[in-house]
Amino acid sequence: MRILIPITNFGHGGGGRVLSRLASAWTAAGHPTDFLVDARSPKPYFPTDAGVHRFDERGLVDGPAPDESAFASSGNGLSIYQGMYHGLNQIGTNYDVILANHSLTAWPVRFARAGNARKFYYVQAYEPEYFALESGWKSKVLRRFSEWSYSLALHQIANAPIYVGHRSIRATSWIPPGLDVSVFHRRSAIPHFSDRDTPIVIGTIGRKEATKGTIHVLEAFTRLHALDPRFRLRVAFGNLPDGWAQRPGIEVVAPRGDAELAAYYRSVDILAAPGTVQLGACHYPVLEAMASGTPVVTTGYLPASADNSWLVPVRDSDAVADAILNIVATPAHELERRLDLAHSAVQRFSWQQVAKDFLDQFSNAAKLSHD
């Protein structure tokens, strides 16, 4: 089957990586995949083997990507979705599947004339919750259009079980974002904590947003470092509150690309990711650390469970510290058992498996339409 993915631009976010990797996996499996993107967007930030068609406000246009992005969603919204709609009308009939992947792209996908193409909507996040964080009339309008998009006649697929049937989302199945298990592979040996002269390195991803829970890791580390100076904190990407990066025992690193990020996860003894929202959703730091064979402390993101990780309540720095102390005190055989379970849990998230799950959904929809 031929697959078309309409997007506004090739962004730097995790959603862009998901789409680029899926498109490459589908193409490799013999299902040619193309993006339909605004002409002002630069080349894909995340490499992909998919083809690219570009549009302006009138529809398809020829020409290469701009050397530097002239794309800006602010003030250009109408031209983006008008052009996407016209572009879909021009080439949609050449495809078997059209995949919307954002609440606002769902509208041109739904109403474009695309022959017999089957139209899907991959709900990557519950967007009204994000728009609700901002004030003003524009956010209210975006929130309303996002909510309405879930009632459109599209085959919906959620990216986590918590979104199945959540509020107005009509998805009855879910497929997670994927992971390159050849890059995020298991470390050669489990962490050991018996040597009193060896530092115990806690890892976390630096984020200033309160919902990411970084401050609770910092507070937990302060308690642990005062208790035992062996404890160190290695923060990926910085983004810490003012003054924290200069505190004793804290190191900031900046991994470049997935290979260095995977090496970072294997370089720490414990990874803490105590986010405060959308518990039960997929969270890449949790998934990547589990795949890398690193014990994880989290508030409950996929695929963490009480059997393969250490779960803590939200906004509880003491619970994070206690969980880390629990890991340090865990006998080696029990720690290895949990890490074995974690390794098994992440296999569903390999790109090959995720791509296959999508293809199965596409095929099942085709069979139902012929019955």
Secondary structure as UniProt FT lines:
FT   STRAND          3..7
FT   HELIX           14..28
FT   TURN            29..30
FT   STRAND          33..38
FT   TURN            39..40
FT   STRAND          51..56
FT   TURN            57..58
FT   STRAND          59..61
FT   TURN            74..76
FT   HELIX           77..91
FT   HELIX           92..94
FT   STRAND          97..100
FT   TURN            103..105
FT   HELIX           106..111
FT   TURN            115..116
FT   STRAND          118..123
FT   HELIX           127..131
FT   TURN            132..133
FT   HELIX           137..149
FT   TURN            150..151
FT   STRAND          155..158
FT   HELIX           161..163
FT   TURN            164..165
FT   TURN            167..168
FT   TURN            181..183
FT   TURN            196..197
FT   STRAND          200..205
FT   HELIX           210..212
FT   HELIX           214..227
FT   TURN            229..230
FT   STRAND          231..236
FT   TURN            242..243
FT   HELIX           244..246
FT   TURN            248..249
FT   STRAND          250..253
FT   HELIX           257..267
FT   STRAND          270..273
FT   TURN            279..280
FT   HELIX           284..291
FT   TURN            292..293
FT   STRAND          296..298
FT   TURN            306..308
FT   STRAND          310..311
FT   TURN            314..315
FT   HELIX           317..329
FT   HELIX           332..345
FT   HELIX           346..349
FT   HELIX           351..370
//
